[in-house]
Amino acid sequence: MNNLIRLVEGQARIVDDDPWQLHDGDDAPSAPLILPLAAWRARQPAAVLEGRAMSADGLLLQVDDEPEALQPLLASLTLIAIDFPSFRDGRGYSQAYLLRTRLGWRGELRAVGDVLRDQLAHMRQCGFDAFAVRADKSLADALKGLDGLSVLYGRSVIEPRPLFRRGRHKEESRS
């Protein structure tokens, strides 16, 4: 996949050699595929669907898919990509947050589709750790988007305490 940024130990890195490809209907894939849920299920052997083996494919969660439906499959997945069909569509943020907080997903969570610089800091707060930036946008410019928020007021996947709790905690630890 081109135009990819991945967080490695909390640091954003441009990835030049990512092998994953979004499924485009090609019957002879030359790389690991990221497939929509129905196509992913149809392609998996029983051992993967039963959680006894890892899938060689990644899963594409689309805006109408429910993250909770993935619970029995999570142990078999190494990558979940969440589709952003438009930069104005925020459902992917909620899906990512649910996967990380309620379902405990710890594998790679990748934002794909209409992914732009201004979204990256918020995506990171929701639990994304990889970002496939739209092909017509600069990766160097997009990296700056991950530095977009210096102070977070609310809770997030990477900082579950709201700001007012963090301040009190610091004061208590000093005494």
C-alpha positions as CSV (number, residue, x, y, z in Angstrom):
1,M,0.0,0.0,0.0
2,N,1.4,3.4,-1.0
3,N,1.4,6.6,1.1
4,L,1.5,4.8,4.4
5,I,2.5,6.2,7.8
6,R,2.9,3.8,10.7
7,L,3.5,4.5,14.4
8,V,6.5,2.6,15.6
9,E,7.1,2.8,19.4
10,G,5.0,6.0,19.3
11,Q,7.1,7.6,16.5
12,A,5.5,8.2,13.1
13,R,7.5,6.6,10.2
14,I,6.9,6.6,6.5
15,V,6.6,3.1,5.2
16,D,8.1,2.4,1.8
17,D,7.7,-1.4,1.5
18,D,4.2,-2.2,2.9
19,P,3.1,-5.5,1.3
20,W,-0.7,-5.1,1.9
21,Q,-3.1,-4.2,-0.9
22,L,-6.7,-3.3,-0.7
23,H,-8.8,-5.9,-2.6
24,D,-9.7,-4.5,-6.0
25,G,-11.3,-7.6,-7.5
26,D,-8.1,-9.0,-9.0
27,D,-8.3,-12.8,-8.9
28,A,-4.5,-13.3,-8.8
29,P,-3.2,-11.3,-5.9
30,S,0.6,-10.9,-5.6
31,A,0.5,-9.5,-2.1
32,P,-1.4,-10.0,1.2
33,L,-5.0,-8.6,0.7
34,I,-7.2,-6.4,2.9
35,L,-10.7,-7.6,2.2
36,P,-14.2,-6.4,3.1
37,L,-15.8,-8.6,5.8
38,A,-18.0,-10.8,3.6
39,A,-15.1,-11.5,1.2
40,W,-12.7,-12.1,4.1
41,R,-15.1,-14.6,5.7
42,A,-15.6,-16.4,2.3
43,R,-11.9,-16.8,1.8
44,Q,-10.9,-18.1,5.2
45,P,-10.5,-21.8,6.2
46,A,-12.5,-23.1,9.1
47,A,-9.5,-23.0,11.5
48,V,-9.2,-19.2,11.0
49,L,-13.0,-18.7,11.5
50,E,-12.8,-20.8,14.6
51,G,-9.9,-18.8,16.0
52,R,-7.4,-21.7,15.8
53,A,-5.2,-20.1,13.1
54,M,-4.0,-16.7,11.9
55,S,-5.4,-15.3,8.7
56,A,-3.0,-14.3,5.9
57,D,-5.5,-11.6,4.9
58,G,-6.3,-8.3,6.6
59,L,-9.9,-7.2,7.2
60,L,-11.5,-4.0,5.8
61,L,-14.1,-2.7,8.2
62,Q,-16.6,-0.5,6.2
63,V,-18.8,2.2,7.7
64,D,-21.9,0.0,8.0
65,D,-20.0,-2.9,9.7
66,E,-20.4,-3.4,13.4
67,P,-17.1,-3.8,15.3
68,E,-18.7,-6.1,17.9
69,A,-19.3,-8.7,15.2
70,L,-15.5,-9.1,14.9
71,Q,-15.1,-10.2,18.6
72,P,-14.8,-13.9,17.8
73,L,-12.4,-13.2,14.9
74,L,-10.0,-10.9,16.5
75,A,-7.6,-13.6,17.6
76,S,-7.2,-14.6,13.9
77,L,-6.4,-11.1,12.6
78,T,-3.1,-9.2,12.3
79,L,-4.5,-6.1,10.6
80,I,-7.8,-4.3,10.5
81,A,-8.3,-1.4,8.1
82,I,-11.1,1.0,8.7
83,D,-12.5,2.8,5.6
84,F,-13.1,6.5,5.5
85,P,-15.2,7.0,2.3
86,S,-15.2,10.8,2.9
87,F,-13.3,13.0,5.2
88,R,-16.7,14.2,6.5
89,D,-17.7,10.7,7.7
90,G,-16.7,10.2,11.3
91,R,-18.0,6.7,11.9
92,G,-14.5,5.2,11.5
93,Y,-13.4,7.1,14.6
94,S,-16.1,5.4,16.6
95,Q,-15.3,2.0,15.2
96,A,-11.6,2.4,16.0
97,Y,-12.3,3.5,19.6
98,L,-14.6,0.5,20.2
99,L,-12.1,-1.9,18.8
100,R,-9.4,-0.6,21.1
101,T,-11.3,0.0,24.3
102,R,-14.3,-2.4,24.4
103,L,-12.9,-5.2,22.4
104,G,-9.2,-4.9,23.4
105,W,-7.8,-5.1,19.8
106,R,-4.0,-4.7,19.9
107,G,-3.0,-5.5,16.3
108,E,-2.4,-2.9,13.6
109,L,-5.4,-0.6,13.1
110,R,-5.1,1.2,9.8
111,A,-7.1,4.2,8.4
112,V,-7.7,3.9,4.7
113,G,-9.8,5.9,2.1
114,D,-10.1,9.7,2.3
115,V,-7.4,10.1,4.9
116,L,-6.0,13.7,5.2
117,R,-3.4,15.5,7.3
118,D,-6.0,17.3,9.5
119,Q,-7.5,14.0,10.6
120,L,-4.3,12.2,11.7
121,A,-4.0,13.5,15.3
122,H,-7.6,12.7,16.0
123,M,-7.3,9.2,14.4
124,R,-4.3,8.6,16.6
125,Q,-6.3,9.5,19.7
126,C,-9.0,7.0,18.7
127,G,-6.4,4.2,18.4
128,F,-5.2,4.1,14.8
129,D,-1.5,3.3,14.5
130,A,-1.2,3.3,10.7
131,F,-2.6,5.8,8.1
132,A,-2.9,5.3,4.4
133,V,-2.9,8.9,3.3
134,R,-4.8,9.8,0.2
135,A,-2.6,9.2,-2.9
136,D,-2.7,12.9,-4.1
137,K,-1.4,14.2,-0.7
138,S,2.2,14.6,0.5
139,L,3.4,12.2,3.2
140,A,5.9,14.7,4.5
141,D,3.1,17.2,5.0
142,A,0.8,14.5,6.5
143,L,3.5,13.7,9.2
144,K,3.0,17.2,10.5
145,G,-0.7,16.3,11.2
146,L,0.4,13.9,13.9
147,D,1.9,16.7,15.9
148,G,-1.4,18.6,15.7
149,L,-2.6,18.5,19.4
150,S,-0.3,19.5,22.2
151,V,-2.9,19.2,25.0
152,L,-5.9,16.8,25.0
153,Y,-8.8,17.8,27.1
154,G,-10.9,14.7,26.8
155,R,-10.3,11.0,27.1
156,S,-8.8,9.0,24.3
157,V,-7.3,5.6,23.7
158,I,-3.8,6.8,24.4
159,E,-4.8,8.9,27.4
160,P,-7.9,7.6,29.1
161,R,-7.9,10.2,31.9
162,P,-9.5,13.6,31.1
163,L,-7.4,16.7,31.6
164,F,-8.8,17.6,35.0
165,R,-7.9,14.2,36.3
166,R,-4.4,14.4,35.0
167,G,-3.8,17.7,36.8
168,R,-5.1,16.4,40.1
169,H,-3.0,13.2,39.7
170,K,0.2,15.3,39.3
171,E,-0.5,17.4,42.4
172,E,-1.2,14.2,44.5
173,S,2.0,12.6,43.3
174,R,4.1,15.7,44.4
175,S,2.9,15.6,48.0
